Amino acid sequence: MRAVIQRVSQAEVQVNGHAVGKIGRGFMILLGIHETDTPEDVEYLVRKISLLRVFEDKEGKMNLSISDIGGSILSVSQFTLFADTKKGNRPSFIQAARPEQAIPLYSAFNDGLKRKGIPVSTGEFGADMDVVLTNDGPVTIIIDSKE
């Protein structure tokens, strides 16, 4: 499972021109689910993301977590994070989990963050989405549950 986490001052995801998820300060997360991912990968990422200290304290040091600042998460499923570009010029996505596996893991990921007390908004699984955000910093972190 791979997460691209961007610290944002605001983020929104739209489907057909209508906002389906919107947050203020917090994390915009693009989540890729691999065909070999399990609930243990979900637990790992939920723990790491909920405790990730990338928000500034009073001294300007990245020392606060999303819970410390009362932030929110916008979570968007992103199968293209497992694109294989080794052969040719057209990416292969065969390593990305199929929807029947990915949807329950994506839901478990979002539910796990909510259980940590973090408000979570989402995109629409499988939809063509437009994501608009203001990356704060910029700060972008990639976490892979297999690395």
The 8 nearest C-alpha neighbors of each residue, nearest first, counted from 0:
[[1, 32, 144, 33, 143, 31, 36, 40],
 [0, 2, 143, 31, 142, 30, 144, 32],
 [3, 1, 30, 142, 29, 141, 4, 31],
 [2, 4, 141, 29, 28, 140, 30, 5],
 [5, 3, 28, 140, 139, 27, 2, 141],
 [6, 4, 139, 27, 26, 138, 7, 134],
 [5, 7, 26, 138, 135, 134, 25, 139],
 [8, 6, 134, 135, 9, 133, 25, 24],
 [7, 9, 24, 23, 135, 133, 25, 134],
 [10, 8, 23, 7, 24, 133, 22, 132],
 [11, 9, 132, 22, 131, 21, 133, 23],
 [10, 12, 21, 131, 20, 130, 132, 22],
 [13, 11, 130, 20, 129, 18, 122, 19],
 [14, 12, 18, 17, 129, 19, 128, 16],
 [13, 15, 128, 17, 16, 18, 127, 129],
 [16, 14, 17, 13, 128, 127, 129, 18],
 [15, 17, 14, 13, 18, 129, 128, 12],
 [18, 16, 13, 14, 15, 19, 12, 20],
 [17, 19, 13, 20, 12, 14, 11, 16],
 [20, 18, 13, 12, 122, 17, 14, 21],
 [21, 19, 120, 12, 121, 11, 18, 122],
 [20, 22, 11, 10, 120, 12, 73, 18],
 [23, 21, 10, 9, 71, 73, 11, 24],
 [22, 24, 9, 8, 25, 10, 71, 21],
 [25, 23, 8, 70, 9, 7, 71, 22],
 [24, 26, 70, 71, 7, 72, 6, 65],
 [27, 25, 72, 6, 5, 7, 28, 4],
 [26, 28, 73, 5, 4, 72, 74, 7],
 [29, 27, 4, 74, 3, 26, 73, 30],
 [28, 30, 75, 3, 2, 77, 76, 74],
 [31, 29, 2, 76, 77, 1, 28, 75],
 [32, 30, 77, 78, 1, 80, 0, 76],
 [31, 33, 0, 96, 95, 101, 78, 36],
 [34, 32, 95, 96, 36, 35, 0, 94],
 [33, 35, 96, 95, 94, 36, 32, 97],
 [36, 34, 33, 37, 96, 94, 32, 0],
 [37, 35, 33, 34, 40, 0, 32, 38],
 [36, 38, 39, 40, 35, 41, 104, 0],
 [37, 39, 41, 40, 42, 104, 36, 107],
 [40, 38, 42, 37, 41, 43, 36, 44],
 [41, 39, 43, 38, 37, 42, 144, 36],
 [40, 42, 38, 39, 44, 43, 108, 45],
 [43, 41, 39, 45, 40, 44, 46, 38],
 [42, 44, 40, 46, 41, 45, 39, 47],
 [45, 43, 47, 41, 46, 42, 48, 40],
 [44, 46, 42, 48, 43, 47, 112, 49],
 [45, 47, 43, 49, 44, 48, 42, 50],
 [48, 46, 44, 50, 45, 49, 51, 43],
 [49, 47, 51, 45, 50, 46, 44, 65],
 [48, 50, 46, 47, 51, 45, 65, 64],
 [49, 51, 47, 48, 64, 52, 46, 65],
 [52, 50, 48, 64, 49, 47, 53, 65],
 [53, 51, 64, 63, 62, 54, 61, 50],
 [54, 52, 61, 63, 62, 51, 64, 55],
 [55, 53, 63, 61, 52, 62, 64, 56],
 [56, 54, 61, 60, 59, 62, 63, 53],
 [55, 57, 59, 58, 60, 62, 63, 61],
 [58, 56, 59, 55, 60, 62, 61, 63],
 [59, 57, 56, 60, 55, 61, 62, 54],
 [58, 60, 55, 56, 57, 61, 62, 54],
 [61, 59, 55, 56, 62, 58, 57, 54],
 [62, 60, 55, 53, 54, 52, 63, 56],
 [61, 63, 52, 60, 55, 56, 54, 53],
 [64, 62, 52, 54, 67, 55, 53, 61],
 [65, 63, 52, 67, 66, 51, 50, 54],
 [64, 66, 70, 68, 67, 69, 25, 49],
 [67, 65, 69, 64, 68, 70, 117, 49],
 [66, 68, 64, 65, 69, 63, 70, 54],
 [67, 69, 65, 66, 70, 64, 63, 54],
 [70, 68, 66, 67, 65, 71, 117, 25],
 [71, 69, 25, 65, 24, 68, 66, 72],
 [70, 72, 25, 118, 119, 117, 22, 24],
 [73, 71, 119, 26, 25, 27, 74, 120],
 [72, 74, 120, 27, 121, 119, 28, 26],
 [73, 75, 121, 28, 72, 29, 27, 120],
 [76, 74, 29, 122, 121, 30, 28, 77],
 [75, 77, 30, 29, 31, 124, 78, 74],
 [78, 76, 31, 30, 79, 29, 80, 75],
 [77, 79, 31, 80, 95, 81, 76, 32],
 [78, 80, 82, 81, 77, 92, 31, 95],
 [81, 79, 31, 78, 82, 77, 1, 30],
 [82, 80, 79, 95, 78, 94, 92, 83],
 [81, 83, 92, 79, 91, 90, 80, 84],
 [82, 84, 91, 90, 85, 92, 81, 86],
 [85, 83, 90, 86, 82, 91, 88, 89],
 [86, 84, 83, 87, 90, 88, 91, 82],
 [87, 85, 84, 88, 83, 89, 90, 91],
 [88, 86, 89, 85, 84, 90, 91, 83],
 [87, 89, 90, 86, 84, 85, 91, 83],
 [88, 90, 87, 91, 84, 86, 83, 85],
 [91, 89, 84, 83, 82, 88, 92, 87],
 [90, 92, 83, 82, 93, 89, 84, 94],
 [91, 93, 82, 94, 95, 81, 83, 90],
 [92, 94, 95, 91, 96, 82, 83, 81],
 [95, 93, 92, 34, 33, 81, 96, 82],
 [96, 94, 33, 34, 93, 92, 81, 78],
 [95, 97, 34, 33, 101, 32, 100, 94],
 [96, 98, 100, 99, 101, 95, 34, 102],
 [99, 97, 101, 100, 102, 96, 125, 103],
 [100, 98, 97, 101, 102, 103, 96, 104],
 [101, 99, 98, 97, 102, 96, 103, 104],
 [100, 102, 98, 104, 96, 103, 99, 97],
 [101, 103, 105, 104, 98, 100, 99, 106],
 [104, 102, 106, 105, 101, 107, 100, 99],
 [105, 103, 107, 101, 106, 102, 108, 100],
 [104, 106, 102, 108, 107, 103, 101, 109],
 [107, 105, 103, 109, 108, 104, 110, 102],
 [108, 106, 104, 110, 105, 109, 111, 103],
 [109, 107, 105, 111, 106, 41, 110, 104],
 [108, 110, 106, 112, 111, 107, 113, 105],
 [111, 109, 113, 107, 112, 108, 106, 114],
 [112, 110, 114, 108, 113, 109, 107, 45],
 [111, 113, 115, 109, 114, 110, 117, 45],
 [112, 114, 117, 110, 116, 115, 111, 118],
 [113, 115, 111, 116, 112, 110, 117, 109],
 [116, 114, 112, 113, 117, 111, 49, 66],
 [117, 115, 113, 114, 118, 112, 66, 111],
 [116, 118, 113, 115, 112, 71, 119, 66],
 [119, 117, 71, 113, 72, 116, 120, 70],
 [120, 118, 72, 73, 71, 117, 113, 121],
 [121, 119, 73, 20, 72, 74, 21, 118],
 [122, 120, 74, 20, 73, 75, 123, 119],
 [121, 123, 75, 20, 12, 19, 124, 74],
 [122, 124, 126, 125, 121, 19, 75, 14],
 [123, 125, 126, 76, 122, 102, 75, 121],
 [124, 126, 123, 127, 76, 98, 128, 77],
 [127, 125, 123, 124, 128, 14, 122, 15],
 [126, 128, 14, 125, 129, 15, 123, 13],
 [129, 127, 14, 13, 126, 130, 12, 122],
 [128, 130, 13, 12, 14, 131, 127, 16],
 [131, 129, 12, 11, 128, 13, 132, 10],
 [132, 130, 11, 10, 12, 129, 133, 13],
 [133, 131, 10, 9, 134, 11, 130, 7],
 [132, 134, 7, 9, 8, 135, 10, 131],
 [133, 135, 7, 137, 6, 132, 5, 136],
 [136, 134, 7, 137, 6, 8, 133, 138],
 [137, 135, 138, 134, 6, 7, 139, 5],
 [136, 138, 135, 134, 139, 6, 5, 7],
 [137, 139, 136, 6, 5, 135, 140, 134],
 [138, 140, 5, 4, 6, 137, 141, 3],
 [141, 139, 4, 3, 5, 142, 138, 2],
 [142, 140, 3, 2, 4, 143, 139, 1],
 [141, 143, 2, 1, 144, 140, 3, 44],
 [144, 142, 1, 145, 146, 0, 2, 141],
 [143, 145, 0, 40, 146, 1, 44, 142],
 [146, 144, 143, 0, 40, 1, 36, 142],
 [145, 143, 144, 142, 1, 0, 141, 40]]
